[in-house]
Amino acid sequence: MTPDHLAKLENALRTSAGIPETTRQELLEIVAGLKAEVSSVTPGAQPPSSTLQVAHALSSSVRQIEATHPHLVEMVNQIADTLSNMGI
């Protein structure tokens, strides 16, 4: 995940109205951890275990949001697909 992708994810989390504040803060903390890890990675190097832990925590949080807010996830996916198809 590139720094640009992480910035877009962070912005989406900050501006999405459908995410409970505690969940939003948890996800923003995970994104901050990912940003720190991404900035310290050398291309081609094996990720440290902390990166894997952050990725696992993010994955777990995403699964929880998918389970509790399926309509929100569907809308965000549609927006992401539309932007991707536009080359953004």
Secondary structure, DSSP 8 states (H G I E B T S, - for coil): --HHHHHHHHHHHHH-TTS-HHHHHHHHHHHHHHHHHHHH--TT----HHHHHHHHHHHHHHHHHHHH-HHHHHHHHHHHHHHHHTT-
